[in-house]
Amino acid sequence: MKFPRSTRPPAESFFHTLKVELVSSCDFKTRDEAKQIIFEYIEVFYNRKRKHSSIGYMSPSQYEIEWFKSA
């Protein structure tokens, strides 16, 4: 399946970040361990705490708070 070009850069950026910040420094013993650690990275750190350039170098939590204040 091919995706439109406009959808690929964000996904490629995410997977590059995942590899650089997490996967390259981990030695997973099992596939289940890898799935659990990657899930925690995405749900606990990446989606809530990590600052994103696309939203003014705020964490998604900060951005959401600011968005609700301005609405």
Secondary structure, DSSP 8 states (H G I E B T S, - for coil): ----GGGHHHHHHHHHHHHHHTGGG---SSHHHHHHHHHHIIIIIITTTS-BGGGTSB-HHHHHHHHHHH-
